[in-house]
Amino acid sequence: VEEGLSPHSKAHVIGKGSASGVNLQKFNLSKKPVWRHEIRKKYSIADSDLVFGFVGRLDRDKGINELLAAYNQLKNKHSHLFVIGPEDKKDTLDQRLYQASLKDPSIVYTGEIGNVEQYLSAMDIFVLPSYREGFGSVVIEAEAMGLPVIVTDIPGPTEAMRNGLTGIVVKKADISTLQQAMKKLAENQELCRQYGQSSAVFAKEGFEQTQLFEKIDQDRRTL
């Protein structure tokens, strides 16, 4: 629109901006207690332990280096990190950090999985320290499972959450602010609970898939 290539009347956002919303039958919050127990039992993680989680490619631009560095500063014998996603770009990572993480029993690399909703259920805090994203649908999925989220200050993920309501926004490619946000949530269970409750409401009210599809259908019918 700014370049004069399209009139403003032909450029608009449907709903809250997500391309496909979130399927609340798949990301079913009512099943979270059962899934949480099953996944944690699989990896011998106590219910009282703290689990951070990430979902995405093993890619430098996903902020994996910052995530590993920040987690290393915070971890203790009762903390864990799930890294979920394909390993197709692991050669772009800081190999010192990455190779050390492979030997760390508190860090779980799952590879690509089909039941991400179950692993989200086992997490306490979701972290997406990406350098760039489309919309960041994984943030909505984490919120649908009642998780507080930490995202970087980039377009997409910041539209998929509410800073100070469902989670925290940190600087891109900045270990210090990421570590501070992770520490803040790790040390405040009540804040995590509040953010998690708001996250579930935010995802349901703004991104429920069937409602979004109806809006997309209505928009198509006006063309």
WOSUL-V477847 format. One record per residue. PSI is psi as a letter, one per 40 degrees, with the letter a starting at -180 (* if undefined). NEAR is the number of other C-alpha atoms within 10 Angstrom. Layout:
# WOSUL-V477847
PSI_NEAR ; PSI_NEAR
This chain:
# WOSUL-V477847
d_10 ; d_7 ; e_6 ; e_7 ; e_7 ; h_10 ; i_10 ; d_10 ; e_7 ; e_9 ; h_9 ; i_8 ; h_10 ; h_14 ; b_16 ; e_12 ; e_16 ; i_21 ; d_18 ; e_14 ; a_22 ; h_24 ; h_15 ; e_17 ; d_10 ; d_14 ; g_23 ; h_16 ; d_17 ; d_10 ; e_14 ; d_19 ; d_12 ; d_12 ; d_18 ; d_19 ; d_16 ; d_16 ; d_17 ; d_18 ; d_13 ; d_8 ; e_10 ; f_9 ; h_18 ; i_13 ; d_12 ; e_8 ; i_14 ; h_20 ; h_23 ; i_22 ; i_23 ; i_28 ; h_23 ; i_18 ; i_20 ; g_25 ; h_20 ; d_18 ; e_19 ; e_21 ; f_25 ; d_26 ; d_23 ; d_23 ; d_25 ; d_20 ; d_17 ; d_21 ; d_21 ; d_14 ; d_13 ; d_13 ; i_15 ; a_12 ; e_9 ; e_12 ; i_18 ; i_22 ; h_25 ; h_20 ; h_24 ; h_21 ; i_18 ; i_17 ; f_15 ; e_11 ; f_12 ; e_15 ; e_12 ; e_13 ; i_18 ; h_15 ; d_12 ; d_9 ; d_15 ; d_18 ; d_11 ; d_10 ; d_18 ; d_12 ; e_10 ; h_13 ; e_10 ; e_18 ; h_20 ; h_17 ; h_16 ; e_14 ; a_15 ; h_15 ; i_11 ; e_7 ; f_10 ; d_17 ; d_21 ; d_22 ; d_25 ; d_30 ; d_26 ; e_27 ; i_25 ; d_23 ; h_26 ; h_26 ; h_26 ; g_24 ; f_28 ; i_23 ; d_17 ; i_17 ; i_14 ; c_11 ; d_18 ; f_21 ; d_19 ; d_18 ; d_27 ; d_29 ; d_26 ; d_30 ; d_32 ; d_30 ; e_27 ; f_32 ; i_30 ; i_30 ; i_33 ; h_26 ; i_27 ; i_24 ; g_19 ; i_19 ; i_14 ; c_19 ; d_26 ; e_20 ; e_17 ; e_27 ; i_25 ; h_17 ; h_16 ; e_11 ; d_17 ; e_28 ; a_27 ; h_23 ; h_23 ; i_21 ; i_15 ; i_19 ; f_21 ; h_15 ; d_20 ; d_15 ; d_16 ; d_27 ; d_20 ; d_15 ; d_19 ; d_22 ; d_16 ; d_14 ; d_21 ; d_18 ; e_11 ; g_10 ; d_12 ; d_10 ; d_18 ; d_22 ; d_17 ; d_16 ; d_25 ; d_25 ; d_19 ; d_22 ; d_29 ; d_21 ; d_15 ; d_21 ; d_25 ; d_19 ; d_10 ; e_18 ; e_27 ; h_19 ; d_19 ; d_14 ; d_15 ; d_21 ; d_17 ; d_12 ; d_14 ; d_16 ; d_11 ; d_12 ; d_11 ; d_9 ; e_8 ; e_6 ; *_6
